[in-house]
Amino acid sequence: MEKKLLIEVEALHKTIDGEHVLKGVNLSVLEGGLMAIIGKSGGGKSVLIKHLTGLMKPDSGRVLIDGVDITRLGMRELNEVRKSFGVLFQSGALFDYMTVYENISFPLRERLKLRESDIRPRVFEALRDVDLQGTEDKYPSELSGGMKKRAALARAIITNPSIVFFDEPTTGLDPILKHSIHTLIKDNHARYGFTGIIVSHEIPDIFYVASSIALLHDGVVALSGTSRDMVDSKIPEVRAFVHSNPNLVMT
């Protein structure tokens, strides 16, 4: 069965402090896909994801989530759409004053209004999913950087969202931990089937995680396709970015 388009970005423009950051971005994400948005630092990746999550409004253009243009929604309607989102922020954004258990269970209480008897088994299942068993009573200050990312990932997927956004999920981690987080994202995507968007600069690592790649260059999507499409592309901007990494080896 052919998969439907779940996220569509059409001719998105945004100027910030006089700088034209997004210059007509077009992007399509299939339901159940895991897309990586790559590009150089300062190239607009974070601005784009803020539009996808409704944190920013464009100057022009549309962002459709399952056919609904979220750029035209009021806050109440937008928050209803956001209930289907999970977000893993670059910093992890854990609450310092909450334990791991309280952090992970927070969306279940605030968004789904579940009872404690229903919350507890889901939290412990999420802890198992990210290999954090036994940390439920610890505070973020007691966790390593990699463990914080794992806890944040558990919180992002605890509500079984249909769409999960990952904003630079491996920033600041060493190569082993980066691989661990990438593996967790890929495994949980396979387990739960959410549609995922990963903002990343980790080339070539992200090529082995995502099912599709979009390269953002100079405010537009220069190419969207598979990792092989990226490697084989003759587009000068794509070749310059992708092949600038000395560790790139594709078989």
N, C-alpha and C positions, 0 to 999 in steps of 0.2 A: 504494500500500500504506500502510495506517495505521501511523504511528509508535508505538512503545511508550513507556510511561513508564519513564524510566531512573532518575530521582531522585524519591523521594516523601518528604515530611516530614509527619508526622501528629501533631497536638496536642502540639507541642514546648514544654516549659516549662523555664526555667532561672533560678535566683536566684543572684546573685553579690554577696557582701558585703551581704546583706540587701535588695538591690534585685531586684525581679522583672523581669528584662530581657526574656525571652521568655515570652509569656503564652498560648501555645496556637497556635504557628505551624503553618499548613498550606500546603504548597507542592508543586507538581508540575512536573517538567521533562521535556519530551519528548526522546527520543534524537535527537541531531543538532541540537538547538536551541541558541540563544545567548541566554541570559536575563540581564538586568540586574536586580540587587537594589538599589533606591534607597531613600532615606530620609534624614532629618536626621542630623547628627553625633550620636553617642552613642545612636542609636536601636536598636542591637542588630545591625547588619549584620555586623560582624566576629565577633560572638559566634555568629551563625547560621552563617557560613561555617566557623568552627572546629568546629561540630557536623557539618557536611557532610563535612569532611575527617577526622573522628574525633579531633580534637585536644581536644575537650571531650565529656563525657558529660552528657546531659540529666537533669534531676530526674524527668521523665516524658516520654512520647512516643516516637516512633520515627523513624529516618532509614533509609530503604531505598535501597540502591544496587543496581540491577538485581535487585530482589526480596529482597536480603539486608539484614536489619536490623543495621547496623554498630554500633549502641549496645549490642548483646549479645555482640559478638565479643571474644575475648581478643586480646592484642597480636599474636601470631603470625598469627592469621586476619585481623586488621585490616590488618596490613602486606601481606598477600597482595592484599587489595582495593585498597590504596593503590598497588600497582604499576600500576594502570590510570589513576592520577591524574597530572596535571601541575599545578604551582602557580606562579603568578607573584605573588610577595609585593610588598606596597606599597613596601618599601625596595629591591626587586630581589634582596637577599640573596646577592649574588655573594661568593665567597671572595676576599678581598683579596690573598692570597698565591699565587693561581693566575692564569694567563693566561686570556684569553678562551677559547682552545681548551680548556684544562684545565677551566674552569668548565662549558662546554657539554657536554664529553664525560663529565663526572663521573657523571651518571645511567646512562650506557651501561656504565660500568665497574662501578659499585656495584650497580645493580639488575639489569642484563641480562647482566653478566659477558661482554661481547663482547671479541673480540680487537682489537688495534690496527689490523689491516688492514681490519677491518669498521667500526671507529669513525671513522677518518679521513674517508672519503667522506661519511658521515652528518653529521659536524660541518660540513664545507664546504658541504653542501647546506643545512643549517640557517642558516649564515651568509648564504648567498645569499637565503634566504627572508626574512631580516630586514634585508637591505641592509647587512651588516657585512663584506663581503669585504675582506680585507687587514688585519683587526684581530686575527687569531688569536694573535699574539705579544704583544699589549698587555696590561697589567694594568688592573684596574678604575680605579685612580687616574689612569690616562691617558685615560679615557673621559669624555665629556660625560654629563650626566644622561640625555639621550635615548638615547645609545648604550648606557648601562648597562641601561636598560629593554629595549632591543632584544636585548641579550645574554641578559638574564634570560628574555625571551620565547622565544628560541631554546632555552635550556636546558629550559624548561617543556614544549616540544613535541617535543624530540629523541627521546623514547622512543615516539612515536606513541600518546600516551595516548588513551583513549576519553573521558575527562572532564578538562577543564582549568578550574582556578579562578583567577580574576584578582581580587586584592584591591587595590582602588583603584589600578589600573595607571598612571594618569596624574597622580597626586598630585605637586605640585611642578614640573610642566612648564608651559612657556608655551603659548599657544593653538595655535601652529603645530606644536609637538612633540606636544601632546595629539592633534591631528588625525592626525598621522603614526602614533602608536601605535594609535589606534582603527582606522585603515585597515589596519595590519598585522594586528591581531587579526581583523578582518573577513575580510581576504584569506586568512589562514592557516586560518581556520575553513572558508571555502569550499573551500580546497585539500585539507584533511585530514578534514573532516567530523566533528571531535570535538564532544562536547556541552560547551558553555561556560557558566560562571556568572561574571558580572562584578559585583563590588561597586563601586558608583560613586555619586558625588554630582554628576556632570557633566551637569546639565540645561541645555539640551536635547540636547547633543552625543550622549549615549548612546542617544537615541531613534533615531538614524540608523545605529546599529551593531547593536543587539540586535534579535532577532526577537520577543522578548517581554519584558515588564517586570513586576516585582513591587514594590509599594511597601510597605515595612515601617514601620508607624506604631504607637507605643505597644505594642510587643511582639507585634503580630499583622500578618498580611498584609492590608492594607486593600483592595487590589485587585491582581489578576494578569491581565494581558492584553497587548494590543498597545499601541504608543505612541499610536495613535489612541484606544484605549479610555481611556488615561490623560487625554488632552487633553479628551475629551468627557465624562468622568465627572462625575456630579452629587454624588458623595460629598464632603462638606465637607472632610474631611482630605486627600483626593486633590487637590481643586481648590486648596486653600490651598498645598500643596507645589508642585504642577506649575506653577501660574500665577503663582507668586511670582517666577519668573525673567523678567526683561524681554526676554530674547533669544529667548523661545519664539515660533517662527513655524512653523506646520504648514500645509501646503497639502493 
